[in-house]
């Protein structure tokens, strides 16, 4: 039996990539997106990209159609375009951006005694 999904207020998981990222003052990051990247002949330097772009919250190295998946939290469409352009300049052969409409997590399971 699977638990129903529930909406998590505030969008994506608030846990930042680096603990210090949560302490940085700055503009609200209300535009959440997932970037799926296929790199070119040379893999992208994730640590450098994350250090240069505060919108990059976390990433996963993948085996499949994409080589890398990044969770982005942007201040608006301009920053999303800037991060996408930076990924291309860094050597990404293909970048696919999906906007996050809402984040879902499993609802807590309630155990009931059997009669």
N, CA, C and O atoms as CSV, one atom per row, in Angstrom:
chain,resi,resn,atom,element,x,y,z
A,1,UNK,N,N,0.847,-1.180,0.000
A,1,UNK,CA,C,0.000,0.000,0.000
A,1,UNK,C,C,0.892,1.242,0.000
A,1,UNK,O,O,1.814,1.347,0.809
A,2,UNK,N,N,0.626,2.151,-0.879
A,2,UNK,CA,C,1.425,3.371,-0.943
A,2,UNK,C,C,0.681,4.518,-0.279
A,2,UNK,O,O,-0.548,4.579,-0.302
A,3,UNK,N,N,1.438,5.411,0.303
A,3,UNK,CA,C,0.851,6.579,0.956
A,3,UNK,C,C,0.501,7.622,-0.100
A,3,UNK,O,O,1.194,7.730,-1.111
A,4,UNK,N,N,-0.570,8.397,0.122
A,4,UNK,CA,C,-0.896,9.462,-0.826
A,4,UNK,C,C,0.167,10.551,-0.769
A,4,UNK,O,O,0.864,10.705,0.234
A,5,UNK,N,N,0.281,11.300,-1.855
A,5,UNK,CA,C,1.242,12.398,-1.905
A,5,UNK,C,C,0.603,13.667,-1.376
A,5,UNK,O,O,-0.599,13.881,-1.532
A,6,UNK,N,N,1.408,14.501,-0.756
A,6,UNK,CA,C,0.894,15.780,-0.268
A,6,UNK,C,C,1.793,16.906,-0.747
A,6,UNK,O,O,2.979,16.704,-1.007
A,7,UNK,N,N,1.224,18.074,-0.858
A,7,UNK,CA,C,1.953,19.256,-1.298
A,7,UNK,C,C,2.849,19.754,-0.173
A,7,UNK,O,O,2.427,19.842,0.980
A,8,UNK,N,N,4.086,20.078,-0.518
A,8,UNK,CA,C,5.015,20.651,0.454
A,8,UNK,C,C,5.011,22.154,0.262
A,8,UNK,O,O,5.371,22.630,-0.815
A,9,UNK,N,N,4.613,22.930,1.284
A,9,UNK,CA,C,4.603,24.383,1.120
A,9,UNK,C,C,5.999,24.899,0.806
A,9,UNK,O,O,6.989,24.403,1.345
A,10,UNK,N,N,6.074,25.894,-0.065
A,10,UNK,CA,C,7.342,26.527,-0.368
A,10,UNK,C,C,8.098,25.900,-1.508
A,10,UNK,O,O,9.238,26.291,-1.758
A,11,UNK,N,N,7.532,24.960,-2.203
A,11,UNK,CA,C,8.200,24.397,-3.373
A,11,UNK,C,C,9.152,23.287,-3.026
A,11,UNK,O,O,8.801,22.362,-2.294
A,12,UNK,N,N,10.384,23.374,-3.558
A,12,UNK,CA,C,11.365,22.314,-3.400
A,12,UNK,C,C,11.848,22.200,-1.971
A,12,UNK,O,O,11.625,23.086,-1.146
A,13,UNK,N,N,12.517,21.089,-1.695
A,13,UNK,CA,C,13.123,20.833,-0.406
A,13,UNK,C,C,13.982,22.035,-0.008
A,13,UNK,O,O,14.843,22.454,-0.781
A,14,UNK,N,N,13.765,22.594,1.180
A,14,UNK,CA,C,14.518,23.782,1.560
A,14,UNK,C,C,15.975,23.497,1.900
A,14,UNK,O,O,16.748,24.440,2.073
A,15,UNK,N,N,16.378,22.242,2.002
A,15,UNK,CA,C,17.767,21.902,2.322
A,15,UNK,C,C,18.682,22.360,1.193
A,15,UNK,O,O,18.561,21.865,0.072
A,16,UNK,N,N,19.588,23.290,1.458
A,16,UNK,CA,C,20.471,23.781,0.403
A,16,UNK,C,C,21.609,22.819,0.124
A,16,UNK,O,O,21.866,21.898,0.900
A,17,UNK,N,N,22.291,23.041,-0.996
A,17,UNK,CA,C,23.446,22.232,-1.360
A,17,UNK,C,C,24.542,22.375,-0.317
A,17,UNK,O,O,25.088,21.371,0.141
A,18,UNK,N,N,24.869,23.583,0.062
A,18,UNK,CA,C,25.891,23.855,1.068
A,18,UNK,C,C,25.205,24.520,2.257
A,18,UNK,O,O,24.340,25.373,2.059
A,19,UNK,N,N,25.571,24.148,3.506
A,19,UNK,CA,C,24.920,24.766,4.671
A,19,UNK,C,C,25.031,26.286,4.674
A,19,UNK,O,O,24.120,26.960,5.153
A,20,UNK,N,N,26.117,26.840,4.155
A,20,UNK,CA,C,26.276,28.294,4.159
A,20,UNK,C,C,25.336,28.978,3.183
A,20,UNK,O,O,25.057,30.169,3.323
A,21,UNK,N,N,24.843,28.243,2.198
A,21,UNK,CA,C,23.950,28.854,1.211
A,21,UNK,C,C,22.669,29.350,1.880
A,21,UNK,O,O,22.113,30.367,1.465
A,22,UNK,N,N,22.193,28.644,2.909
A,22,UNK,CA,C,20.973,29.066,3.593
A,22,UNK,C,C,21.185,30.369,4.357
A,22,UNK,O,O,20.221,31.088,4.619
A,23,UNK,N,N,22.424,30.686,4.718
A,23,UNK,CA,C,22.709,31.881,5.498
A,23,UNK,C,C,22.904,33.121,4.641
A,23,UNK,O,O,22.914,34.234,5.165
A,24,UNK,N,N,23.058,32.952,3.338
A,24,UNK,CA,C,23.296,34.095,2.456
A,24,UNK,C,C,22.051,34.965,2.344
A,24,UNK,O,O,20.982,34.478,1.977
A,25,UNK,N,N,22.188,36.252,2.660
A,25,UNK,CA,C,21.045,37.121,2.409
A,25,UNK,C,C,20.924,37.361,0.910
A,25,UNK,O,O,21.920,37.335,0.186
A,26,UNK,N,N,19.738,37.586,0.466
A,26,UNK,CA,C,19.569,37.848,-0.956
A,26,UNK,C,C,18.110,37.814,-1.341
A,26,UNK,O,O,17.229,37.666,-0.494
A,27,UNK,N,N,17.864,37.953,-2.626
A,27,UNK,CA,C,16.481,37.978,-3.106
A,27,UNK,C,C,15.818,36.610,-2.967
A,27,UNK,O,O,16.485,35.576,-2.913
A,28,UNK,N,N,14.495,36.635,-2.911
A,28,UNK,CA,C,13.731,35.389,-2.829
A,28,UNK,C,C,13.909,34.596,-4.115
A,28,UNK,O,O,13.948,35.167,-5.205
A,29,UNK,N,N,14.014,33.302,-3.985
A,29,UNK,CA,C,14.200,32.407,-5.131
A,29,UNK,C,C,12.907,31.616,-5.328
A,29,UNK,O,O,12.760,30.503,-4.824
A,30,UNK,N,N,11.978,32.212,-6.070
A,30,UNK,CA,C,10.641,31.638,-6.198
A,30,UNK,C,C,10.423,30.829,-7.469
A,30,UNK,O,O,9.408,30.144,-7.593
A,31,UNK,N,N,11.356,30.897,-8.414
A,31,UNK,CA,C,11.222,30.144,-9.666
A,31,UNK,C,C,12.079,28.883,-9.560
A,31,UNK,O,O,13.307,28.952,-9.618
A,32,UNK,N,N,11.426,27.739,-9.405
A,32,UNK,CA,C,12.128,26.466,-9.247
A,32,UNK,C,C,12.086,25.689,-10.559
A,32,UNK,O,O,11.066,25.658,-11.247
A,33,UNK,N,N,13.207,25.068,-10.888
A,33,UNK,CA,C,13.310,24.322,-12.145
A,33,UNK,C,C,14.279,23.161,-11.975
A,33,UNK,O,O,15.106,23.143,-11.063
A,34,UNK,N,N,14.155,22.195,-12.874
A,34,UNK,CA,C,15.083,21.070,-12.975
A,34,UNK,C,C,15.771,21.206,-14.330
A,34,UNK,O,O,15.110,21.339,-15.360
A,35,UNK,N,N,17.101,21.172,-14.321
A,35,UNK,CA,C,17.875,21.218,-15.569
A,35,UNK,C,C,18.484,19.844,-15.796
A,35,UNK,O,O,19.211,19.334,-14.944
A,36,UNK,N,N,18.187,19.241,-16.948
A,36,UNK,CA,C,18.791,17.956,-17.326
A,36,UNK,C,C,19.803,18.252,-18.425
A,36,UNK,O,O,19.469,18.831,-19.458
A,37,UNK,N,N,21.036,17.847,-18.185
A,37,UNK,CA,C,22.149,18.264,-19.033
A,37,UNK,C,C,22.870,17.063,-19.608
A,37,UNK,O,O,23.170,16.103,-18.898
A,38,UNK,N,N,23.146,17.127,-20.900
A,38,UNK,CA,C,24.052,16.182,-21.560
A,38,UNK,C,C,25.319,16.956,-21.847
A,38,UNK,O,O,25.302,17.940,-22.587
A,39,UNK,N,N,26.429,16.508,-21.256
A,39,UNK,CA,C,27.661,17.260,-21.476
A,39,UNK,C,C,28.321,16.837,-22.772
A,39,UNK,O,O,28.014,15.786,-23.335
A,40,UNK,N,N,29.229,17.673,-23.228
A,40,UNK,CA,C,29.970,17.404,-24.460
A,40,UNK,C,C,31.106,16.432,-24.188
A,40,UNK,O,O,30.991,15.575,-23.312
A,41,UNK,N,N,32.197,16.553,-24.926
A,41,UNK,CA,C,33.317,15.628,-24.769
A,41,UNK,C,C,33.975,15.707,-23.392
A,41,UNK,O,O,34.599,14.745,-22.944
A,42,UNK,N,N,33.836,16.857,-22.718
A,42,UNK,CA,C,34.436,17.029,-21.387
A,42,UNK,C,C,33.314,17.227,-20.372
A,42,UNK,O,O,32.451,18.080,-20.579
A,43,UNK,N,N,33.304,16.452,-19.266
A,43,UNK,CA,C,32.254,16.634,-18.253
A,43,UNK,C,C,32.284,18.042,-17.658
A,43,UNK,O,O,33.337,18.675,-17.580
A,44,UNK,N,N,31.117,18.517,-17.242
A,44,UNK,CA,C,31.014,19.836,-16.621
A,44,UNK,C,C,31.589,19.791,-15.210
A,44,UNK,O,O,31.538,18.756,-14.545
A,45,UNK,N,N,32.132,20.908,-14.761
A,45,UNK,CA,C,32.670,21.037,-13.404
A,45,UNK,C,C,31.536,21.515,-12.496
A,45,UNK,O,O,31.290,22.715,-12.368
A,46,UNK,N,N,30.850,20.551,-11.864
A,46,UNK,CA,C,29.682,20.870,-11.047
A,46,UNK,C,C,30.038,21.818,-9.902
A,46,UNK,O,O,29.318,22.787,-9.660
A,47,UNK,N,N,31.137,21.552,-9.198
A,47,UNK,CA,C,31.502,22.382,-8.045
A,47,UNK,C,C,31.723,23.840,-8.447
A,47,UNK,O,O,31.306,24.753,-7.734
A,48,UNK,N,N,32.373,24.057,-9.580
A,48,UNK,CA,C,32.607,25.423,-10.045
A,48,UNK,C,C,31.289,26.100,-10.414
A,48,UNK,O,O,31.055,27.255,-10.059
A,49,UNK,N,N,30.429,25.369,-11.131
A,49,UNK,CA,C,29.133,25.941,-11.522
A,49,UNK,C,C,28.301,26.300,-10.294
A,49,UNK,O,O,27.695,27.371,-10.244
A,50,UNK,N,N,28.270,25.401,-9.296
A,50,UNK,CA,C,27.485,25.653,-8.084
A,50,UNK,C,C,28.042,26.849,-7.309
A,50,UNK,O,O,27.282,27.617,-6.720
A,51,UNK,N,N,29.361,27.005,-7.308
A,51,UNK,CA,C,29.974,28.138,-6.605
A,51,UNK,C,C,29.676,29.459,-7.311
A,51,UNK,O,O,29.503,30.485,-6.654
A,52,UNK,N,N,29.615,29.442,-8.635
A,52,UNK,CA,C,29.394,30.668,-9.409
A,52,UNK,C,C,27.931,31.074,-9.504
A,52,UNK,O,O,27.628,32.250,-9.710
A,53,UNK,N,N,27.017,30.114,-9.355
A,53,UNK,CA,C,25.590,30.388,-9.554
A,53,UNK,C,C,24.798,29.945,-8.330
A,53,UNK,O,O,24.570,28.749,-8.148
A,54,UNK,N,N,24.371,30.888,-7.483
A,54,UNK,CA,C,23.611,30.535,-6.289
A,54,UNK,C,C,22.282,29.850,-6.602
A,54,UNK,O,O,21.694,29.226,-5.719
A,55,UNK,N,N,21.801,29.956,-7.833
A,55,UNK,CA,C,20.545,29.297,-8.203
A,55,UNK,C,C,20.681,27.780,-8.199
A,55,UNK,O,O,19.681,27.078,-8.050
A,56,UNK,N,N,21.895,27.256,-8.360
A,56,UNK,CA,C,22.102,25.800,-8.376
A,56,UNK,C,C,22.081,25.306,-6.936
A,56,UNK,O,O,22.989,25.591,-6.155
A,57,UNK,N,N,21.026,24.558,-6.594
A,57,UNK,CA,C,20.824,24.089,-5.229
A,57,UNK,C,C,21.449,22.724,-4.969
A,57,UNK,O,O,22.010,22.494,-3.897
A,58,UNK,N,N,21.358,21.821,-5.931
A,58,UNK,CA,C,21.931,20.482,-5.787
A,58,UNK,C,C,21.990,19.835,-7.160
A,58,UNK,O,O,21.443,20.361,-8.129
A,59,UNK,N,N,22.651,18.700,-7.233
A,59,UNK,CA,C,22.782,18.018,-8.515
A,59,UNK,C,C,22.927,16.523,-8.348
A,59,UNK,O,O,23.293,16.033,-7.280
A,60,UNK,N,N,22.636,15.808,-9.415
A,60,UNK,CA,C,22.789,14.355,-9.470
A,60,UNK,C,C,23.537,13.992,-10.738
A,60,UNK,O,O,23.219,14.498,-11.814
A,61,UNK,N,N,24.529,13.117,-10.620
A,61,UNK,CA,C,25.183,12.550,-11.804
A,61,UNK,C,C,24.336,11.363,-12.232
A,61,UNK,O,O,23.972,10.532,-11.399
A,62,UNK,N,N,24.017,11.270,-13.518
A,62,UNK,CA,C,23.082,10.265,-14.016
A,62,UNK,C,C,23.722,9.368,-15.068
A,62,UNK,O,O,24.707,9.734,-15.708
A,63,UNK,N,N,23.140,8.190,-15.228
A,63,UNK,CA,C,23.435,7.305,-16.352
A,63,UNK,C,C,22.124,7.163,-17.112
A,63,UNK,O,O,21.139,6.679,-16.554
A,64,UNK,N,N,22.093,7.572,-18.360
A,64,UNK,CA,C,20.860,7.539,-19.139
A,64,UNK,C,C,20.887,8.619,-20.192
A,64,UNK,O,O,21.949,8.957,-20.714
A,65,UNK,N,N,19.714,9.171,-20.511
A,65,UNK,CA,C,19.629,10.211,-21.536
A,65,UNK,C,C,20.387,11.475,-21.142
A,65,UNK,O,O,20.965,12.145,-21.997
A,66,UNK,N,N,20.386,11.801,-19.863
A,66,UNK,CA,C,21.103,12.985,-19.372
A,66,UNK,C,C,22.277,12.534,-18.510
A,66,UNK,O,O,22.257,11.453,-17.922
A,67,UNK,N,N,23.297,13.383,-18.448
A,67,UNK,CA,C,24.475,13.091,-17.631
A,67,UNK,C,C,24.402,13.742,-16.259
A,67,UNK,O,O,25.037,13.280,-15.311
A,68,UNK,N,N,23.631,14.808,-16.157
A,68,UNK,CA,C,23.577,15.585,-14.929
A,68,UNK,C,C,22.189,16.175,-14.779
A,68,UNK,O,O,21.581,16.605,-15.760
A,69,UNK,N,N,21.685,16.196,-13.547
A,69,UNK,CA,C,20.417,16.857,-13.248
A,69,UNK,C,C,20.672,17.858,-12.135
A,69,UNK,O,O,21.225,17.509,-11.092
A,70,UNK,N,N,20.269,19.099,-12.358
A,70,UNK,CA,C,20.463,20.160,-11.380
A,70,UNK,C,C,19.124,20.665,-10.884
A,70,UNK,O,O,18.194,20.854,-11.669
A,71,UNK,N,N,19.022,20.885,-9.579
A,71,UNK,CA,C,17.855,21.545,-8.996
A,71,UNK,C,C,18.180,23.016,-8.891
A,71,UNK,O,O,19.168,23.404,-8.267
A,72,UNK,N,N,17.342,23.837,-9.507
A,72,UNK,CA,C,17.567,25.279,-9.552
A,72,UNK,C,C,16.478,26.012,-8.778
A,72,UNK,O,O,15.310,25.626,-8.814
A,73,UNK,N,N,16.869,27.066,-8.083
A,73,UNK,CA,C,15.932,27.989,-7.441
A,73,UNK,C,C,16.372,29.386,-7.858
A,73,UNK,O,O,17.356,29.921,-7.348
A,74,UNK,N,N,15.629,29.965,-8.789
A,74,UNK,CA,C,16.025,31.236,-9.407
A,74,UNK,C,C,15.175,32.389,-8.887
A,74,UNK,O,O,14.065,32.192,-8.391
A,75,UNK,N,N,15.720,33.594,-9.010
A,75,UNK,CA,C,14.985,34.794,-8.613
A,75,UNK,C,C,13.941,35.185,-9.654
A,75,UNK,O,O,13.023,35.947,-9.352
A,76,UNK,N,N,14.070,34.680,-10.859
A,76,UNK,CA,C,13.121,34.985,-11.925
A,76,UNK,C,C,13.604,34.427,-13.243
A,76,UNK,O,O,14.638,33.760,-13.294
A,77,UNK,N,N,12.864,34.691,-14.320
A,77,UNK,CA,C,13.225,34.159,-15.636
A,77,UNK,C,C,14.598,34.622,-16.125
A,77,UNK,O,O,15.282,33.886,-16.837
A,78,UNK,N,N,15.002,35.835,-15.748
A,78,UNK,CA,C,16.304,36.344,-16.199
A,78,UNK,C,C,17.439,35.485,-15.650
A,78,UNK,O,O,18.366,35.136,-16.381
A,79,UNK,N,N,17.368,35.146,-14.364
A,79,UNK,CA,C,18.420,34.317,-13.772
A,79,UNK,C,C,18.388,32.909,-14.359
A,79,UNK,O,O,19.441,32.306,-14.566
A,80,UNK,N,N,17.208,32.379,-14.628
A,80,UNK,CA,C,17.107,31.055,-15.244
A,80,UNK,C,C,17.779,31.063,-16.616
A,80,UNK,O,O,18.515,30.135,-16.952
A,81,UNK,N,N,17.528,32.109,-17.411
A,81,UNK,CA,C,18.187,32.225,-18.719
A,81,UNK,C,C,19.703,32.350,-18.562
A,81,UNK,O,O,20.457,31.769,-19.342
A,82,UNK,N,N,20.149,33.102,-17.562
A,82,UNK,CA,C,21.592,33.282,-17.338
A,82,UNK,C,C,22.260,31.963,-16.959
A,82,UNK,O,O,23.353,31.667,-17.440
A,83,UNK,N,N,21.624,31.177,-16.110
A,83,UNK,CA,C,22.187,29.878,-15.715
A,83,UNK,C,C,22.220,28.943,-16.917
A,83,UNK,O,O,23.205,28.233,-17.120
A,84,UNK,N,N,21.158,28.934,-17.714
A,84,UNK,CA,C,21.114,28.087,-18.909
A,84,UNK,C,C,22.229,28.466,-19.878
A,84,UNK,O,O,22.899,27.589,-20.424
A,85,UNK,N,N,22.433,29.755,-20.095
A,85,UNK,CA,C,23.513,30.209,-20.981
A,85,UNK,C,C,24.875,29.818,-20.422
A,85,UNK,O,O,25.765,29.426,-21.177
A,86,UNK,N,N,25.048,29.921,-19.102
A,86,UNK,CA,C,26.321,29.538,-18.478
A,86,UNK,C,C,26.586,28.044,-18.639
A,86,UNK,O,O,27.733,27.637,-18.822
A,87,UNK,N,N,25.546,27.230,-18.574
A,87,UNK,CA,C,25.713,25.782,-18.771
A,87,UNK,C,C,26.192,25.488,-20.190
A,87,UNK,O,O,27.065,24.645,-20.396
A,88,UNK,N,N,25.615,26.186,-21.163
A,88,UNK,CA,C,26.062,26.006,-22.552
A,88,UNK,C,C,27.514,26.460,-22.725
A,88,UNK,O,O,28.304,25.783,-23.384
A,89,UNK,N,N,27.862,27.602,-22.134
A,89,UNK,CA,C,29.247,28.092,-22.227
A,89,UNK,C,C,30.227,27.140,-21.546
A,89,UNK,O,O,31.379,27.033,-21.966
A,90,UNK,N,N,29.774,26.445,-20.491
A,90,UNK,CA,C,30.643,25.521,-19.753
A,90,UNK,C,C,30.865,24.211,-20.506
A,90,UNK,O,O,31.684,23.391,-20.091
A,91,UNK,N,N,30.139,24.006,-21.615
A,91,UNK,CA,C,30.365,22.819,-22.426
A,91,UNK,C,C,29.202,21.859,-22.531
A,91,UNK,O,O,29.365,20.760,-23.062
A,92,UNK,N,N,28.025,22.238,-22.038
A,92,UNK,CA,C,26.865,21.360,-22.158
A,92,UNK,C,C,26.449,21.253,-23.621
A,92,UNK,O,O,26.299,22.265,-24.306
A,93,UNK,N,N,26.265,20.021,-24.092
A,93,UNK,CA,C,25.810,19.810,-25.461
A,93,UNK,C,C,24.302,20.038,-25.563
A,93,UNK,O,O,23.802,20.519,-26.580
A,94,UNK,N,N,23.584,19.682,-24.487
A,94,UNK,CA,C,22.127,19.844,-24.483
A,94,UNK,C,C,21.678,20.178,-23.067
A,94,UNK,O,O,22.142,19.564,-22.106
A,95,UNK,N,N,20.782,21.143,-22.935
A,95,UNK,CA,C,20.208,21.524,-21.644
A,95,UNK,C,C,18.696,21.522,-21.801
A,95,UNK,O,O,18.155,22.199,-22.676
A,96,UNK,N,N,18.020,20.765,-20.956
A,96,UNK,CA,C,16.552,20.737,-20.960
A,96,UNK,C,C,16.086,21.280,-19.616
A,96,UNK,O,O,16.498,20.788,-18.566
A,97,UNK,N,N,15.235,22.286,-19.650
A,97,UNK,CA,C,14.725,22.923,-18.434
A,97,UNK,C,C,13.257,22.546,-18.258
A,97,UNK,O,O,12.451,22.707,-19.175
A,98,UNK,N,N,12.920,22.045,-17.075
A,98,UNK,CA,C,11.532,21.777,-16.699
A,98,UNK,C,C,11.208,22.637,-15.485
A,98,UNK,O,O,11.935,22.601,-14.492
A,99,UNK,N,N,10.126,23.411,-15.551
A,99,UNK,CA,C,9.709,24.225,-14.418
A,99,UNK,C,C,8.979,23.353,-13.406
A,99,UNK,O,O,8.197,22.478,-13.781
A,100,UNK,N,N,9.234,23.594,-12.130
A,100,UNK,CA,C,8.584,22.849,-11.051
A,100,UNK,C,C,7.290,23.574,-10.698
A,100,UNK,O,O,7.312,24.752,-10.341
A,101,UNK,N,N,6.173,22.877,-10.796
A,101,UNK,CA,C,4.878,23.459,-10.444
A,101,UNK,C,C,4.618,23.354,-8.950
A,101,UNK,O,O,4.124,24.295,-8.330
A,102,UNK,N,N,4.952,22.211,-8.379
A,102,UNK,CA,C,4.838,22.007,-6.932
A,102,UNK,C,C,5.641,20.766,-6.560
A,102,UNK,O,O,5.876,19.896,-7.399
A,103,UNK,N,N,6.052,20.691,-5.321
A,103,UNK,CA,C,6.806,19.539,-4.827
A,103,UNK,C,C,5.855,18.622,-4.071
A,103,UNK,O,O,4.982,19.089,-3.339
A,104,UNK,N,N,6.025,17.343,-4.247
A,104,UNK,CA,C,5.176,16.354,-3.595
A,104,UNK,C,C,6.027,15.471,-2.698
A,104,UNK,O,O,7.140,15.089,-3.059
A,105,UNK,N,N,5.492,15.148,-1.520
A,105,UNK,CA,C,6.145,14.192,-0.630
A,105,UNK,C,C,5.084,13.229,-0.127
A,105,UNK,O,O,3.905,13.580,-0.081
A,106,UNK,N,N,5.483,12.017,0.253
A,106,UNK,CA,C,4.494,11.073,0.779
A,106,UNK,C,C,3.884,11.595,2.077
A,106,UNK,O,O,4.579,12.156,2.924
A,107,UNK,N,N,2.579,11.402,2.215
A,107,UNK,CA,C,1.900,11.767,3.455
A,107,UNK,C,C,2.290,10.764,4.534
A,107,UNK,O,O,2.602,9.615,4.218
A,108,UNK,N,N,2.277,11.173,5.797
A,108,UNK,CA,C,2.600,10.228,6.861
A,108,UNK,C,C,1.591,9.085,6.888
A,108,UNK,O,O,0.398,9.280,6.658
A,109,UNK,N,N,2.096,7.898,7.170
A,109,UNK,CA,C,1.235,6.716,7.238
A,109,UNK,C,C,0.666,6.623,8.643
A,109,UNK,O,O,1.404,6.719,9.624
A,110,UNK,N,N,-0.641,6.436,8.745
A,110,UNK,CA,C,-1.298,6.280,10.035
A,110,UNK,C,C,-1.552,4.800,10.274
A,110,UNK,O,O,-2.217,4.134,9.480
A,111,UNK,N,N,-1.016,4.295,11.373
A,111,UNK,CA,C,-1.227,2.889,11.724
A,111,UNK,C,C,-2.446,2.783,12.624
A,111,UNK,O,O,-2.593,3.538,13.585
A,112,UNK,N,N,-3.316,1.839,12.301
A,112,UNK,CA,C,-4.514,1.602,13.106
A,112,UNK,C,C,-4.511,0.160,13.582
A,112,UNK,O,O,-4.089,-0.729,12.843
A,113,UNK,N,N,-4.972,-0.090,14.798
A,113,UNK,CA,C,-5.019,-1.480,15.276
A,113,UNK,C,C,-6.023,-2.295,14.463
A,113,UNK,O,O,-7.059,-1.791,14.029
A,114,UNK,N,N,-5.690,-3.547,14.275
A,114,UNK,CA,C,-6.589,-4.458,13.559
A,114,UNK,C,C,-7.654,-4.933,14.538
A,114,UNK,O,O,-7.325,-5.406,15.627
A,115,UNK,N,N,-8.948,-4.811,14.157
A,115,UNK,CA,C,-10.017,-5.236,15.096
A,115,UNK,C,C,-10.049,-6.740,15.281
A,115,UNK,O,O,-10.881,-7.252,16.030
